[in-house]
Amino acid sequence: MTTPPEAPRKTMLFDDAVLEKIAGKAAMNVPGVLALQGNLIENLSDRLTDGEQPQIGVAVDANQERQTVALELTALVGLW
């Protein structure tokens, strides 16, 4: 009896900006997270646009070699 050949592995690559937007939108659905805060330039940019920039306050460090993604979020959190 022969074993079937292993299926080829497929790789998906995501741009850091896409990961930032996904993380930002997900963070805003967490109870208690009031807002994500960016640096001065990001905050000014957000005020001058429609304010729909879910990547503000999110930093992504993707390492393809180690196959890891690190997220850093700066958030305003309300506890009650």
Secondary structure, 3 states (H helix, E strand, C coil): CCCCCCCCCCCCCCCHHHHHHHHHHHHCCCCCEEEECCCHHHHHHHHHCCCCCCCCCEEEEEECCCCEEEEEECEEECCC
